[in-house]
Amino acid sequence: MRYTHKNVGTCSKSVSFDLNNGVVSNVEFVSGCNGNLKGIGKLVEGMSAEEVIKRLEGNTCGMRSTSCPDQLANALKEALASER
């Protein structure tokens, strides 16, 4: 299923991804640091949502209390909760 999450506190506006049987694919961020965010998408491709959350949750960016990877982790937690 395709999910879109509106990011809060980051340069990127949103993140979209597919989640099928708990596996993440097709991660796409809108705005933000294009190359870095494409890289994050490629790194998490085919990974379980739980593993992505474990690795990315709580990551910060500069003085901000969140980051684009942290927002992806939040989005995955919401998606998993909605599937239960």
Long-range contacts (C-beta under 8 A, 24 or more apart in sequence): 1-79, 1-83, 2-26, 3-75, 3-78, 3-79, 5-71, 5-72, 5-74, 5-75, 5-78, 5-79, 7-68, 7-71, 8-66, 8-71, 9-64, 9-65, 9-66, 9-71, 10-61, 10-64, 10-66, 10-67, 10-68, 10-71, 11-68, 12-37, 12-68, 12-71, 15-68, 15-71, 15-72, 15-75, 17-72, 17-75, 17-76, 17-79, 19-49, 19-76, 19-79, 19-80, 19-83, 22-48, 22-49, 22-50, 22-80, 23-47, 23-48, 23-49, 24-48, 24-49, 24-52, 24-76, 27-72, 29-68, 32-68, 33-68, 36-68, 37-68, 40-68, 40-69, 40-72, 44-72, 49-76, 49-79, 49-80, 50-80, 52-76, 53-77
